[in-house]
Amino acid sequence: MRPATLACLLLSTAASFALADEAGDILFALEVKPLLESKCLACHGRDSKKVKGEFRLDSREAMLKGGESGKPGLVPDYATKSPLYLAATREDPDFAMPPKENDRLTEAQLDALKKWIDDGAPWPSPERVTELVSKHSTGITVQTSGGLNDEWTNRRYQLEDLWAYQMVKKVDPPANGHPIDAFIDHHLDKAGLAAAPLADRRTLIRRATFDLTGLTPSPQDIENFVGDSASDADAFETVIDQLLANPHYGEQWGRHWLDVARYADSSGFANDYERPNAWRYRDYVVRSFNADKPYDQFVREQLAGDELDADNPDALIATGFLRMGPWEHTGMSVAKVTRQQFFDDVTSSVGQVFFAHALQCARCHDHKFDPIPTRDYYSIQAVFASTQFADRPVPFVSDENTEGFEEDRSLFDTQLKRYRKILADLNAKQVVAAKKWCADRGLEYIPRAEALKRGLPEDKVHPRHAGFTPEDFGMERISRKNTTRLAWEMDRYNPVALSVYSGRTRPQNGNNGPIGMPENPLKGAVPVSFILTGGDVFAPLDKVEPGTISAVRSVPLAIASELKGRRKAFAEWATHPDHPLTSRVMVNRIWQFHFGKALAANPNNFGKMGSKPTHPELLDWLASTFIDLGWSMKRLHRLIMTSKAYQRASTHPDPEKFSFVDPDKTLYATFLPRRLAAEELRDSMLAVSGELIPTVGGIPARPDMNLEAALQPRMIMGTYAPAYQPNALPEQRNRRSLYALKLRGHRAPFYETFNQPSPDSSCEFRETSTVTPQALSLMNSDESQDRAIAFAARLIGEKRSRGATLSRAFHLAYGRSPSGDELASCLTHWRELEATYSGSKPPPKRVYPTEVVREAKEENTGEAFEFREPLDVYKTYIPDLQAADVDPKTRALADVCLVIINSNEFVYVY
């Protein structure tokens, strides 16, 4: 072979090897490295304290070294001999990685890992990785930091997985007509599926009224709409405008928001203290919806109302949002830990509520799926580092409901006086016993505190609880702690708001009681924020400054680290018109509450693990239009509800094709029926029975609760909490369910049975289960029985013929007349039951207890003791109408009414 020929051959071979090397490097940079970071490094990363099996996967050398087995984890050129690859195949269930089935590698990921190992497992330098990613990837690079040191990595994310971070685009609708219908119909046409016809007027007004107010429409409202001579579109627009102007609109849509914000009237955990002023935040939300407060302002006030306008009562009340999560700090708590728990809670809440991002995943490591580095998580926490708790004096505003304070507090006054008297009596008993103890020993009686202050030896000082029996010990503890608790709860009637302020960190009280404003907010420790190893407040790493979600590049923002102004800057960043998340998140929530299905199916998670939008162009058009409409929620409601998509019937003319083409019901070819929420169900029963008190706002009501639940023992402050006692008068109890006292540790069974969510977590969407206790509750509970009796008494009181009475019942409950068969069946049932009841004794009146007996062990002696807790409310309690209060005719009609409110037509919206 000639030398020139040999040289060409050598050059050609070298080029081939170079190409192969580059292919291996590209495979590592684009597929293997992201795979290791997302699936492996959380357990096998550089933190030696957390490495599982002592096997690290953050370098080639570590893989070759292996783990605790002493064998290499990687055999270059031989994937089928490499434990790393064999574990990833999951063929051996005892040696399967990642350990969770849901995290298993896809076929494509396994192929990439195998090819990389078979190609020699190349591991190019970080600079080379960056170069290759920039040159060859079709995705988007997001700079992230693991928060363990100052090193940075460039992660790759596919554009389709980052849809929520891209600028909102206002694309033109596909065709003429209503823009929403144009988008919806475009998808229906592509699927080859026709839409259902429009619903009739009776169906439509019931749907809209429940949707916007949470109540059944009155017969008169229905007849006005049905008889309106205007076109269907114009007549329905009139209905929408009337409903949006109804003050009950704010209650219904405020309830949706309070689900997301986790509203409750108590703190939760083991010490479920009441938050006596939380109701003012609830009513702020209702007022904001009724006033059509622009959503961007609504957001800013909740994040930073105190920094925006400290003289505006609503702005101060709004910041109660930041304190809505469960939280406790007791005498045994570590202030630094409970403070960090607040930071974690508020960061998580803000992320989910306003940005649909579960930020808490980045508390210990860079988010595995979303471009949220740990540094972002703690930078957002730094925004709230100067946020301090305060129950601030805030005057009542003119449209706050402050009625009924004196009547409501009478129960608490009675209990407070009783506990104070018990303490006074025990103190007197203790003094007598202490004097005798001193006299028996020839000592001068000196009060114990004074004696200790003088430095007298312990054997010369009388015992702290001289003469106490176990019952005395127990009652002293119970009375002392309940006296403290009741004194706190009196703030319910004072112009005080659950709020915050910006300042230095001050020592925390050893309780969950009222936290007043300090005289000097600048006195205390300067808050400094760090990335925390594994989220451990005692393992700080890098210092961080206040910041935002770095992947949101359309609205860059640098937040100064001064004590005041951090949240204001963050709130302005969050509500900037170019922010890609804020408007999308809210219109997605509003769409979901209207249709029962969101455009992006996980309203609290717009990340990779959430569902992508089924109609992305529509979502973006709505988000941009929302901003163009001045962030007006009422105008957005009107826009959505005037579409044909909203007004469709709930059944499809071709159900077989409909089920085949759209099994997940994401094309909106029909309107999805829904069961009434727990609160809507109770409120509707009260409405048709004529018992509902429609007053808007005010201190929490205490409705009736079945006694088994009301009297169950629970603990606060290491002692018995008082039994639940309802309001004494029906006009106090029978208010909308939104206003019912909502204790985290004492949930009302009726609401729980019908899927009211726990307020401990942000609820993006209420589940709708179908379980046996629901049927039993609707048929047999005191709640349903009482409503049926009152419904029947209302009908009898209107003095109509039997047929007209039953027709009236149908109109009140269903908004329509009964059919001939329905009327005949109801008449027969009514008469048969009346004959039965006329020949039997009337049922006995319900008897209410006047006390409850508690058993406990006294912690000082360990001995058991018993005490009786009076149930004061039942001394003046006026029950709702009962079966014993009415004649056989009314009782029989009540059974018919019970059937009506148990029917699907009453319980569902179509």
Buried (B, 14 or more C-beta within 10 A) or exposed (E): EEEEEEEEEEEEEEEEEEEEBBEBBBBBBBBBBBBBBBBBBBBBBBBEEBBBEBBBBBEBEBBEBBBEEEEBBBBBEEBEEBBBBBBBBBEEEEEBBBEEEEEBBEEEBBEBBBBBBBBEBBBBEEEBBBBBBEEEBEBBBBEBBBBBEEEEBBBBBEEEBBBBBBEBEEEEBBEEEBBBBBBBBBBBEEEEBBBBBBBEBBBBBBBBBBBBBBBBBBBEBBBBBBEBEEEBEEBBBEBBEBBBEBBBBBBBBBBBBBBBBBBBBBBBBEBBBBBBBBBBBBBBBBBBBBEBBBBBBBBBBBBBBBBBBEEBBBBBBBBBBBBBBBBBBBEEBEBEEBBBBBBBBBBBBBBBBBBBBBBBBBBBBBBBBBBBBBBBBBBBBBBBBBBBBBBBEBEEBEEBBEEBEEEBBBBBEBBBEBBBEBBEEBEEBBBEBBBBBBEEEEBEEBEBEEBBEEEBEEEEBBEEBBBBBBBBBBBBBBBBBBBBBBBBBBBBBBBBBBBBBBBBBBEBBEBBBBBEBBEEBEEBEEBEBBBBBEBEBEEBBBEBBBBBBBBBEBBEBEBEBEBBBBBBBBBBBBBBBEBBBBBBBBBBBBBBBBBBBBBBBBBBBBBBBBEBBBBBBBBBBBBBBBBEBEBBBBBBBBBBBBBBBBBBBBBBEEEEBBEEBBEEBBBBBBBEEBBBBBBBBBBBBBBBBBBBBEBBBBBBBBBBBBBEBBBEEBEBBBBBBBBBBBBBBBBBBBBBBBBBBBBBBBBBBBBBBBBBBEBBBBBBBBEEEEEEBBEEBBBEBBBBBBBBBBBBBBBBEEEEEBEEBBBBBBBBBBBBEBEEEBBEBBBEBBEEBBEEBEEEEEEEEBEEEEEBEBEBEBEEBEBEBEBEBBBBBBEEBEBBBBBEBBEBBBBBBBBBBBBBBBEEBBBEBB
